[in-house]
Amino acid sequence: MTEIDPGAGAAAAPAPDEERHARARKRLDDAGAHVTAEARTESREQVRELMGWS
């Protein structure tokens, strides 16, 4: 009879909490950077309009 490896085809174990938290922190940082970049762009556009540079 053939032995079956219990780990063969099994789903990977869930990542430890530290790894999950690190990935979540990176997503939040990336999202925050995107929002900050958009806010800067809007501010620059508003300054141009107010100063009559547009």
Predicted model as a PDB file, atoms N, CA, C, CB and O in Angstrom, pLDDT in the B-factor column:
MODEL        1                                                                  
ATOM      1  N   MET A   1       0.831  -1.187   0.000  1.00 54.00           N  
ATOM      2  CA  MET A   1       0.000   0.000   0.000  1.00 54.00           C  
ATOM      3  C   MET A   1       0.876   1.252   0.000  1.00 54.00           C  
ATOM      4  CB  MET A   1      -0.945  -0.003   1.212  1.00 54.00           C  
ATOM      5  O   MET A   1       1.944   1.259   0.612  1.00 54.00           O  
ATOM      6  N   THR A   2       0.436   2.302  -0.675  1.00 60.00           N  
ATOM      7  CA  THR A   2       1.204   3.533  -0.785  1.00 60.00           C  
ATOM      8  C   THR A   2       0.885   4.475   0.374  1.00 60.00           C  
ATOM      9  CB  THR A   2       0.921   4.223  -2.125  1.00 60.00           C  
ATOM     10  O   THR A   2      -0.272   4.682   0.738  1.00 60.00           O  
ATOM     11  N   GLU A   3       1.947   5.033   0.936  1.00 65.00           N  
ATOM     12  CA  GLU A   3       1.728   6.003   2.015  1.00 65.00           C  
ATOM     13  C   GLU A   3       1.334   7.344   1.419  1.00 65.00           C  
ATOM     14  CB  GLU A   3       2.997   6.154   2.898  1.00 65.00           C  
ATOM     15  O   GLU A   3       1.834   7.740   0.366  1.00 65.00           O  
ATOM     16  N   ILE A   4       0.441   8.032   2.097  1.00 63.00           N  
ATOM     17  CA  ILE A   4      -0.015   9.339   1.624  1.00 63.00           C  
ATOM     18  C   ILE A   4       0.555  10.406   2.545  1.00 63.00           C  
ATOM     19  CB  ILE A   4      -1.579   9.417   1.576  1.00 63.00           C  
ATOM     20  O   ILE A   4       0.416  10.334   3.766  1.00 63.00           O  
ATOM     21  N   ASP A   5       1.196  11.393   1.939  1.00 60.00           N  
ATOM     22  CA  ASP A   5       1.770  12.501   2.707  1.00 60.00           C  
ATOM     23  C   ASP A   5       0.623  13.408   3.135  1.00 60.00           C  
ATOM     24  CB  ASP A   5       2.845  13.297   1.869  1.00 60.00           C  
ATOM     25  O   ASP A   5      -0.063  13.961   2.275  1.00 60.00           O  
ATOM     26  N   PRO A   6       0.392  13.578   4.439  1.00 58.00           N  
ATOM     27  CA  PRO A   6      -0.738  14.394   4.878  1.00 58.00           C  
ATOM     28  C   PRO A   6      -0.618  15.859   4.449  1.00 58.00           C  
ATOM     29  CB  PRO A   6      -0.865  14.317   6.381  1.00 58.00           C  
ATOM     30  O   PRO A   6      -1.626  16.560   4.368  1.00 58.00           O  
ATOM     31  N   GLY A   7       0.591  16.323   4.176  1.00 57.00           N  
ATOM     32  CA  GLY A   7       0.772  17.712   3.771  1.00 57.00           C  
ATOM     33  C   GLY A   7       0.583  17.932   2.279  1.00 57.00           C  
ATOM     34  O   GLY A   7       0.492  19.077   1.835  1.00 57.00           O  
ATOM     35  N   ALA A   8       0.523  16.881   1.511  1.00 56.00           N  
ATOM     36  CA  ALA A   8       0.401  17.022   0.062  1.00 56.00           C  
ATOM     37  C   ALA A   8      -0.972  17.563  -0.299  1.00 56.00           C  
ATOM     38  CB  ALA A   8       0.647  15.676  -0.640  1.00 56.00           C  
ATOM     39  O   ALA A   8      -1.993  16.983   0.071  1.00 56.00           O  
ATOM     40  N   GLY A   9      -0.994  18.650  -1.007  1.00 58.00           N  
ATOM     41  CA  GLY A   9      -2.255  19.228  -1.460  1.00 58.00           C  
ATOM     42  C   GLY A   9      -3.011  19.982  -0.395  1.00 58.00           C  
ATOM     43  O   GLY A   9      -4.093  20.505  -0.661  1.00 58.00           O  
ATOM     44  N   ALA A  10      -2.468  20.051   0.807  1.00 55.00           N  
ATOM     45  CA  ALA A  10      -3.151  20.781   1.884  1.00 55.00           C  
ATOM     46  C   ALA A  10      -2.961  22.277   1.678  1.00 55.00           C  
ATOM     47  CB  ALA A  10      -2.616  20.349   3.283  1.00 55.00           C  
ATOM     48  O   ALA A  10      -1.955  22.722   1.126  1.00 55.00           O  
ATOM     49  N   ALA A  11      -3.921  23.022   2.120  1.00 59.00           N  
ATOM     50  CA  ALA A  11      -3.831  24.483   2.002  1.00 59.00           C  
ATOM     51  C   ALA A  11      -2.714  24.987   2.911  1.00 59.00           C  
ATOM     52  CB  ALA A  11      -5.193  25.166   2.367  1.00 59.00           C  
ATOM     53  O   ALA A  11      -2.440  24.404   3.960  1.00 59.00           O  
ATOM     54  N   ALA A  12      -2.085  26.063   2.499  1.00 60.00           N  
ATOM     55  CA  ALA A  12      -1.010  26.643   3.303  1.00 60.00           C  
ATOM     56  C   ALA A  12      -1.581  27.158   4.623  1.00 60.00           C  
ATOM     57  CB  ALA A  12      -0.296  27.789   2.530  1.00 60.00           C  
ATOM     58  O   ALA A  12      -2.715  27.634   4.690  1.00 60.00           O  
ATOM     59  N   ALA A  13      -0.785  27.052   5.640  1.00 61.00           N  
ATOM     60  CA  ALA A  13      -1.222  27.532   6.960  1.00 61.00           C  
ATOM     61  C   ALA A  13      -1.388  29.051   6.901  1.00 61.00           C  
ATOM     62  CB  ALA A  13      -0.197  27.126   8.082  1.00 61.00           C  
ATOM     63  O   ALA A  13      -0.649  29.720   6.179  1.00 61.00           O  
ATOM     64  N   PRO A  14      -2.332  29.596   7.639  1.00 60.00           N  
ATOM     65  CA  PRO A  14      -2.503  31.051   7.635  1.00 60.00           C  
ATOM     66  C   PRO A  14      -1.247  31.740   8.145  1.00 60.00           C  
ATOM     67  CB  PRO A  14      -3.713  31.457   8.490  1.00 60.00           C  
ATOM     68  O   PRO A  14      -0.543  31.210   9.006  1.00 60.00           O  
ATOM     69  N   ALA A  15      -0.973  32.910   7.616  1.00 67.00           N  
ATOM     70  CA  ALA A  15       0.226  33.656   8.007  1.00 67.00           C  
ATOM     71  C   ALA A  15       0.130  34.057   9.475  1.00 67.00           C  
ATOM     72  CB  ALA A  15       0.410  34.910   7.113  1.00 67.00           C  
ATOM     73  O   ALA A  15      -0.958  34.344   9.975  1.00 67.00           O  
ATOM     74  N   PRO A  16       1.257  34.075  10.158  1.00 87.00           N  
ATOM     75  CA  PRO A  16       1.237  34.529  11.546  1.00 87.00           C  
ATOM     76  C   PRO A  16       0.720  35.962  11.642  1.00 87.00           C  
ATOM     77  CB  PRO A  16       2.639  34.429  12.163  1.00 87.00           C  
ATOM     78  O   PRO A  16       0.769  36.718  10.671  1.00 87.00           O  
ATOM     79  N   ASP A  17       0.231  36.318  12.805  1.00 92.00           N  
ATOM     80  CA  ASP A  17      -0.346  37.652  13.004  1.00 92.00           C  
ATOM     81  C   ASP A  17       0.615  38.768  12.622  1.00 92.00           C  
ATOM     82  CB  ASP A  17      -0.767  37.823  14.447  1.00 92.00           C  
ATOM     83  O   ASP A  17       0.198  39.774  12.047  1.00 92.00           O  
ATOM     84  N   GLU A  18       1.894  38.604  12.934  1.00 92.00           N  
ATOM     85  CA  GLU A  18       2.862  39.670  12.630  1.00 92.00           C  
ATOM     86  C   GLU A  18       2.920  39.939  11.129  1.00 92.00           C  
ATOM     87  CB  GLU A  18       4.265  39.294  13.153  1.00 92.00           C  
ATOM     88  O   GLU A  18       2.962  41.093  10.704  1.00 92.00           O  
ATOM     89  N   GLU A  19       2.923  38.885  10.335  1.00 93.00           N  
ATOM     90  CA  GLU A  19       2.973  39.059   8.878  1.00 93.00           C  
ATOM     91  C   GLU A  19       1.699  39.720   8.374  1.00 93.00           C  
ATOM     92  CB  GLU A  19       3.180  37.705   8.175  1.00 93.00           C  
ATOM     93  O   GLU A  19       1.749  40.618   7.533  1.00 93.00           O  
ATOM     94  N   ARG A  20       0.555  39.273   8.891  1.00 93.00           N  
ATOM     95  CA  ARG A  20      -0.721  39.872   8.479  1.00 93.00           C  
ATOM     96  C   ARG A  20      -0.755  41.343   8.845  1.00 93.00           C  
ATOM     97  CB  ARG A  20      -1.908  39.136   9.128  1.00 93.00           C  
ATOM     98  O   ARG A  20      -1.198  42.173   8.051  1.00 93.00           O  
ATOM     99  N   HIS A  21      -0.290  41.671  10.041  1.00 95.00           N  
ATOM    100  CA  HIS A  21      -0.287  43.075  10.479  1.00 95.00           C  
ATOM    101  C   HIS A  21       0.655  43.912   9.625  1.00 95.00           C  
ATOM    102  CB  HIS A  21       0.118  43.177  11.960  1.00 95.00           C  
ATOM    103  O   HIS A  21       0.346  45.056   9.290  1.00 95.00           O  
ATOM    104  N   ALA A  22       1.805  43.342   9.271  1.00 94.00           N  
ATOM    105  CA  ALA A  22       2.760  44.072   8.434  1.00 94.00           C  
ATOM    106  C   ALA A  22       2.161  44.353   7.056  1.00 94.00           C  
ATOM    107  CB  ALA A  22       4.075  43.275   8.291  1.00 94.00           C  
ATOM    108  O   ALA A  22       2.317  45.446   6.513  1.00 94.00           O  
ATOM    109  N   ARG A  23       1.466  43.344   6.493  1.00 94.00           N  
ATOM    110  CA  ARG A  23       0.835  43.559   5.173  1.00 94.00           C  
ATOM    111  C   ARG A  23      -0.273  44.607   5.277  1.00 94.00           C  
ATOM    112  CB  ARG A  23       0.257  42.223   4.615  1.00 94.00           C  
ATOM    113  O   ARG A  23      -0.414  45.451   4.392  1.00 94.00           O  
ATOM    114  N   ALA A  24      -1.052  44.556   6.347  1.00 95.00           N  
ATOM    115  CA  ALA A  24      -2.136  45.531   6.530  1.00 95.00           C  
ATOM    116  C   ALA A  24      -1.559  46.937   6.695  1.00 95.00           C  
ATOM    117  CB  ALA A  24      -3.008  45.159   7.760  1.00 95.00           C  
ATOM    118  O   ALA A  24      -2.087  47.900   6.140  1.00 95.00           O  
ATOM    119  N   ARG A  25      -0.464  47.048   7.467  1.00 94.00           N  
ATOM    120  CA  ARG A  25       0.174  48.349   7.658  1.00 94.00           C  
ATOM    121  C   ARG A  25       0.664  48.906   6.331  1.00 94.00           C  
ATOM    122  CB  ARG A  25       1.339  48.240   8.649  1.00 94.00           C  
ATOM    123  O   ARG A  25       0.513  50.097   6.061  1.00 94.00           O  
ATOM    124  N   LYS A  26       1.259  48.038   5.489  1.00 95.00           N  
ATOM    125  CA  LYS A  26       1.752  48.485   4.177  1.00 95.00           C  
ATOM    126  C   LYS A  26       0.596  48.978   3.309  1.00 95.00           C  
ATOM    127  CB  LYS A  26       2.506  47.339   3.459  1.00 95.00           C  
ATOM    128  O   LYS A  26       0.712  50.005   2.640  1.00 95.00           O  
ATOM    129  N   ARG A  27      -0.528  48.237   3.321  1.00 94.00           N  
ATOM    130  CA  ARG A  27      -1.684  48.682   2.528  1.00 94.00           C  
ATOM    131  C   ARG A  27      -2.173  50.041   3.001  1.00 94.00           C  
ATOM    132  CB  ARG A  27      -2.826  47.654   2.609  1.00 94.00           C  
ATOM    133  O   ARG A  27      -2.490  50.910   2.189  1.00 94.00           O  
ATOM    134  N   LEU A  28      -2.235  50.226   4.319  1.00 94.00           N  
ATOM    135  CA  LEU A  28      -2.683  51.520   4.852  1.00 94.00           C  
ATOM    136  C   LEU A  28      -1.704  52.631   4.488  1.00 94.00           C  
ATOM    137  CB  LEU A  28      -2.848  51.444   6.378  1.00 94.00           C  
ATOM    138  O   LEU A  28      -2.117  53.730   4.119  1.00 94.00           O  
ATOM    139  N   ASP A  29      -0.402  52.346   4.593  1.00 94.00           N  
ATOM    140  CA  ASP A  29       0.602  53.346   4.236  1.00 94.00           C  
ATOM    141  C   ASP A  29       0.493  53.721   2.759  1.00 94.00           C  
ATOM    142  CB  ASP A  29       2.013  52.824   4.548  1.00 94.00           C  
ATOM    143  O   ASP A  29       0.558  54.897   2.403  1.00 94.00           O  
ATOM    144  N   ASP A  30       0.326  52.707   1.902  1.00 93.00           N  
ATOM    145  CA  ASP A  30       0.193  52.963   0.468  1.00 93.00           C  
ATOM    146  C   ASP A  30      -1.052  53.801   0.183  1.00 93.00           C  
ATOM    147  CB  ASP A  30       0.133  51.636  -0.314  1.00 93.00           C  
ATOM    148  O   ASP A  30      -1.006  54.736  -0.616  1.00 93.00           O  
ATOM    149  N   ALA A  31      -2.160  53.465   0.837  1.00 93.00           N  
ATOM    150  CA  ALA A  31      -3.402  54.217   0.635  1.00 93.00           C  
ATOM    151  C   ALA A  31      -3.239  55.642   1.141  1.00 93.00           C  
ATOM    152  CB  ALA A  31      -4.585  53.527   1.351  1.00 93.00           C  
ATOM    153  O   ALA A  31      -3.710  56.585   0.506  1.00 93.00           O  
ATOM    154  N   GLY A  32      -2.576  55.804   2.278  1.00 93.00           N  
ATOM    155  CA  GLY A  32      -2.344  57.139   2.837  1.00 93.00           C  
ATOM    156  C   GLY A  32      -1.489  57.982   1.917  1.00 93.00           C  
ATOM    157  O   GLY A  32      -1.753  59.170   1.734  1.00 93.00           O  
ATOM    158  N   ALA A  33      -0.467  57.379   1.338  1.00 93.00           N  
ATOM    159  CA  ALA A  33       0.405  58.108   0.407  1.00 93.00           C  
ATOM    160  C   ALA A  33      -0.376  58.547  -0.819  1.00 93.00           C  
ATOM    161  CB  ALA A  33       1.605  57.240  -0.013  1.00 93.00           C  
ATOM    162  O   ALA A  33      -0.174  59.651  -1.325  1.00 93.00           O  
ATOM    163  N   HIS A  34      -1.265  57.688  -1.298  1.00 92.00           N  
ATOM    164  CA  HIS A  34      -2.083  58.027  -2.469  1.00 92.00           C  
ATOM    165  C   HIS A  34      -2.997  59.207  -2.161  1.00 92.00           C  
ATOM    166  CB  HIS A  34      -2.919  56.812  -2.919  1.00 92.00           C  
ATOM    167  O   HIS A  34      -3.114  60.133  -2.964  1.00 92.00           O  
ATOM    168  N   VAL A  35      -3.647  59.173  -0.996  1.00 92.00           N  
ATOM    169  CA  VAL A  35      -4.546  60.258  -0.602  1.00 92.00           C  
ATOM    170  C   VAL A  35      -3.762  61.557  -0.435  1.00 92.00           C  
ATOM    171  CB  VAL A  35      -5.290  59.906   0.707  1.00 92.00           C  
ATOM    172  O   VAL A  35      -4.231  62.621  -0.840  1.00 92.00           O  
ATOM    173  N   THR A  36      -2.580  61.476   0.155  1.00 94.00           N  
ATOM    174  CA  THR A  36      -1.748  62.658   0.355  1.00 94.00           C  
ATOM    175  C   THR A  36      -1.356  63.263  -0.990  1.00 94.00           C  
ATOM    176  CB  THR A  36      -0.492  62.306   1.173  1.00 94.00           C  
ATOM    177  O   THR A  36      -1.393  64.482  -1.154  1.00 94.00           O  
ATOM    178  N   ALA A  37      -0.983  62.427  -1.946  1.00 93.00           N  
ATOM    179  CA  ALA A  37      -0.597  62.912  -3.277  1.00 93.00           C  
ATOM    180  C   ALA A  37      -1.781  63.602  -3.951  1.00 93.00           C  
ATOM    181  CB  ALA A  37      -0.084  61.746  -4.158  1.00 93.00           C  
ATOM    182  O   ALA A  37      -1.616  64.645  -4.583  1.00 93.00           O  
ATOM    183  N   GLU A  38      -2.971  63.022  -3.816  1.00 94.00           N  
ATOM    184  CA  GLU A  38      -4.160  63.650  -4.404  1.00 94.00           C  
ATOM    185  C   GLU A  38      -4.442  64.997  -3.747  1.00 94.00           C  
ATOM    186  CB  GLU A  38      -5.385  62.726  -4.263  1.00 94.00           C  
ATOM    187  O   GLU A  38      -4.775  65.964  -4.432  1.00 94.00           O  
ATOM    188  N   ALA A  39      -4.311  65.065  -2.431  1.00 95.00           N  
ATOM    189  CA  ALA A  39      -4.562  66.315  -1.710  1.00 95.00           C  
ATOM    190  C   ALA A  39      -3.567  67.391  -2.140  1.00 95.00           C  
ATOM    191  CB  ALA A  39      -4.476  66.089  -0.186  1.00 95.00           C  
ATOM    192  O   ALA A  39      -3.943  68.552  -2.303  1.00 95.00           O  
ATOM    193  N   ARG A  40      -2.311  67.017  -2.325  1.00 94.00           N  
ATOM    194  CA  ARG A  40      -1.303  67.992  -2.775  1.00 94.00           C  
ATOM    195  C   ARG A  40      -1.650  68.528  -4.150  1.00 94.00           C  
ATOM    196  CB  ARG A  40       0.096  67.358  -2.798  1.00 94.00           C  
ATOM    197  O   ARG A  40      -1.554  69.729  -4.403  1.00 94.00           O  
ATOM    198  N   THR A  41      -2.056  67.621  -5.044  1.00 94.00           N  
ATOM    199  CA  THR A  41      -2.424  68.035  -6.395  1.00 94.00           C  
ATOM    200  C   THR A  41      -3.594  69.015  -6.352  1.00 94.00           C  
ATOM    201  CB  THR A  41      -2.782  66.812  -7.258  1.00 94.00           C  
ATOM    202  O   THR A  41      -3.578  70.038  -7.035  1.00 94.00           O  
ATOM    203  N   GLU A  42      -4.607  68.698  -5.546  1.00 95.00           N  
ATOM    204  CA  GLU A  42      -5.754  69.601  -5.417  1.00 95.00           C  
ATOM    205  C   GLU A  42      -5.335  70.949  -4.857  1.00 95.00           C  
ATOM    206  CB  GLU A  42      -6.826  68.978  -4.525  1.00 95.00           C  
ATOM    207  O   GLU A  42      -5.793  71.989  -5.331  1.00 95.00           O  
ATOM    208  N   SER A  43      -4.473  70.942  -3.859  1.00 95.00           N  
ATOM    209  CA  SER A  43      -4.015  72.194  -3.261  1.00 95.00           C  
ATOM    210  C   SER A  43      -3.278  73.038  -4.285  1.00 95.00           C  
ATOM    211  CB  SER A  43      -3.113  71.920  -2.054  1.00 95.00           C  
ATOM    212  O   SER A  43      -3.489  74.248  -4.365  1.00 95.00           O  
ATOM    213  N   ARG A  44      -2.420  72.408  -5.063  1.00 94.00           N  
ATOM    214  CA  ARG A  44      -1.682  73.153  -6.097  1.00 94.00           C  
ATOM    215  C   ARG A  44      -2.646  73.765  -7.113  1.00 94.00           C  
ATOM    216  CB  ARG A  44      -0.670  72.228  -6.817  1.00 94.00           C  
ATOM    217  O   ARG A  44      -2.477  74.911  -7.531  1.00 94.00           O  
ATOM    218  N   GLU A  45      -3.660  72.987  -7.505  1.00 95.00           N  
ATOM    219  CA  GLU A  45      -4.632  73.505  -8.465  1.00 95.00           C  
ATOM    220  C   GLU A  45      -5.391  74.684  -7.874  1.00 95.00           C  
ATOM    221  CB  GLU A  45      -5.613  72.402  -8.890  1.00 95.00           C  
ATOM    222  O   GLU A  45      -5.651  75.664  -8.572  1.00 95.00           O  
ATOM    223  N   GLN A  46      -5.751  74.600  -6.585  1.00 95.00           N  
ATOM    224  CA  GLN A  46      -6.473  75.696  -5.944  1.00 95.00           C  
ATOM    225  C   GLN A  46      -5.605  76.945  -5.863  1.00 95.00           C  
ATOM    226  CB  GLN A  46      -6.938  75.284  -4.544  1.00 95.00           C  
ATOM    227  O   GLN A  46      -6.088  78.055  -6.087  1.00 95.00           O  
ATOM    228  N   VAL A  47      -4.316  76.766  -5.542  1.00 94.00           N  
ATOM    229  CA  VAL A  47      -3.404  77.915  -5.472  1.00 94.00           C  
ATOM    230  C   VAL A  47      -3.293  78.566  -6.844  1.00 94.00           C  
ATOM    231  CB  VAL A  47      -2.000  77.483  -4.962  1.00 94.00           C  
ATOM    232  O   VAL A  47      -3.343  79.790  -6.961  1.00 94.00           O  
ATOM    233  N   ARG A  48      -3.144  77.751  -7.877  1.00 94.00           N  
ATOM    234  CA  ARG A  48      -3.050  78.309  -9.238  1.00 94.00           C  
ATOM    235  C   ARG A  48      -4.287  79.134  -9.582  1.00 94.00           C  
ATOM    236  CB  ARG A  48      -2.871  77.179 -10.273  1.00 94.00           C  
ATOM    237  O   ARG A  48      -4.183  80.221 -10.151  1.00 94.00           O  
ATOM    238  N   GLU A  49      -5.476  78.595  -9.222  1.00 93.00           N  
ATOM    239  CA  GLU A  49      -6.713  79.324  -9.513  1.00 93.00           C  
ATOM    240  C   GLU A  49      -6.781  80.630  -8.727  1.00 93.00           C  
ATOM    241  CB  GLU A  49      -7.934  78.454  -9.190  1.00 93.00           C  
ATOM    242  O   GLU A  49      -7.132  81.673  -9.278  1.00 93.00           O  
ATOM    243  N   LEU A  50      -6.446  80.570  -7.445  1.00 93.00           N  
ATOM    244  CA  LEU A  50      -6.515  81.760  -6.607  1.00 93.00           C  
ATOM    245  C   LEU A  50      -5.513  82.829  -7.067  1.00 93.00           C  
ATOM    246  CB  LEU A  50      -6.257  81.388  -5.145  1.00 93.00           C  
ATOM    247  O   LEU A  50      -5.819  84.021  -7.034  1.00 93.00           O  
ATOM    248  N   MET A  51      -4.337  82.408  -7.487  1.00 93.00           N  
ATOM    249  CA  MET A  51      -3.312  83.349  -7.911  1.00 93.00           C  
ATOM    250  C   MET A  51      -3.489  83.780  -9.369  1.00 93.00           C  
ATOM    251  CB  MET A  51      -1.942  82.735  -7.719  1.00 93.00           C  
ATOM    252  O   MET A  51      -2.790  84.668  -9.856  1.00 93.00           O  
ATOM    253  N   GLY A  52      -4.429  83.140 -10.050  1.00 93.00           N  
ATOM    254  CA  GLY A  52      -4.660  83.485 -11.451  1.00 93.00           C  
ATOM    255  C   GLY A  52      -3.615  82.901 -12.375  1.00 93.00           C  
ATOM    256  O   GLY A  52      -3.406  83.411 -13.476  1.00 93.00           O  
ATOM    257  N   TRP A  53      -2.954  81.839 -11.945  1.00 89.00           N  
ATOM    258  CA  TRP A  53      -1.911  81.216 -12.753  1.00 89.00           C  
ATOM    259  C   TRP A  53      -2.444  80.124 -13.673  1.00 89.00           C  
ATOM    260  CB  TRP A  53      -0.849  80.643 -11.858  1.00 89.00           C  
ATOM    261  O   TRP A  53      -1.697  79.587 -14.491  1.00 89.00           O  
ATOM    262  N   SER A  54      -3.712  79.793 -13.550  1.00 68.00           N  
ATOM    263  CA  SER A  54      -4.226  78.668 -14.333  1.00 68.00           C  
ATOM    264  C   SER A  54      -4.661  79.107 -15.718  1.00 68.00           C  
ATOM    265  CB  SER A  54      -5.391  78.007 -13.612  1.00 68.00           C  
ATOM    266  O   SER A  54      -5.120  78.284 -16.511  1.00 68.00           O  
TER     267      SER A  54                                                      
ENDMDL                                                                          
END                                                                             
